[in-house]
Amino acid sequence: MTEFSPRVESISISGIREVFEAAGEDAINLGLGQPDFPAPDHARAAAVEAIEAGKADAYTGNKGIRPLREAIAAKHERDQGVAVDPDDVIATAGGSEALHLALEAHVDAGQEVLIPDPGFVSYDALTKLAGGEPVPVPLRDDLTLDPAAVEDAITDDTAMFVVNSPGNPTGAVSPAEDVREFARIADEHDVVCLSDEVYEHFVFDGDHHSPLAYADTDNVVVVNGCSKTYSMTGWRLGWVTASTRRIERMLRVHQYIQACASAPAQYAAEAALSGPQDVVSEMRDTFRERRDLLLDRFEAMGVEVPTPKGAFYAMPKVPEGFVDACIERDVIVVPGDAFGANGAGHARISYANDAEVLREALDVMADVVANLR
Ligand SMILES: Cc1ncc(COP(=O)(O)O)c(C=O)c1O
């Protein structure tokens, strides 16, 4: 008898956690994947109001409250010019649950899922939990996902490929021509393109493009949420948007693992999505300034960084020993190989941190680089 399922034994606690635990209490943490801003006041107020009015005590419908799904549909229209039926959306416990639903609903045992390498840690783990085989697709030197590499990796066993632009851990943004290619590949090869767009609003150079806007079939499934865009990681509110038949399959999973997303969070999310969006552009401008600071400082150190065009991460190519030396000096950065074998030789730096703190951390990094040479 086995004590635990081979699926759960095939995954482990994320390497990022290990890095946090190795650092001292006063360490500067550049390992975090959450914006350092408060949630919008109007989102918080909407949740409080819903709670006080007794609207948030009961289960909502499995897909979530209708006004939230209407706000999400309006968002698709506003940002991508795509008409989405509010019934083709499920509100989930963060983008994380949305990814889980997409994989559970589409991946059969032994089927392959192509994931960016380096890529967000959940793609590999959730694929394995679904019984699938993650197939890493190495990124280009500029850390974007190459559509040709995706197409080359497709086999008869491929169920899905994951696109994440802007990307974690890379900050890379796929240009429109690549996104069009992803849509074409999903159409022509009849595989699902899972487009994780949680960093959609943090693009500094160029624009965000979604394969949803370009596909002719219903093979694109979009995951998004409030965690990053509205700095609401603790609210645990995301969503998945797809065709009616795909949503129906994902709803089967959602119904049994979650029932519905948290009701107060749904009201907060509806307010965040339909209220003023200047909070988002303010965050974006701040992230851009910090990105520029980081690029300047790394250039001065002689450290190569593929220019991150979005999100709030950078992935410099660092000398051997860099991550450990930084952690020893109480600056937490994450080793690139925590995100896949092809991330080796890089470190991921999150700049969701105050500019002053970032400067202090960059001074330490400059010292570390000088000492390692
Ligand atoms: C690329 C990416 N997708 C999805 C998520 C999931 O975020 P959440 O579950 O908070 O919406 C994250 C969080 O770090 C992420 O970086």
The ligand as a Gaussian input file, in Angstrom:
#p B3LYP/6-31G(d) Opt

LIG

0 1
 C        1.864000      34.045000     -13.517000
 C        0.958000      33.880000     -12.351000
 N       -0.234000      33.312000     -12.549000
 C       -1.101000      33.137000     -11.551000
 C       -0.784000      33.524000     -10.265000
 C       -1.798000      33.235000      -9.206000
 O       -2.153000      34.338000      -8.468000
 P       -3.482000      34.370000      -7.623000
 O       -3.886000      32.995000      -7.285000
 O       -3.147000      35.182000      -6.417000
 O       -4.501000      35.052000      -8.506000
 C        0.460000      34.110000     -10.000000
 C        0.874000      34.486000      -8.638000
 O        2.001000      34.748000      -8.333000
 C        1.351000      34.303000     -11.076000
 O        2.548000      34.874000     -10.916000

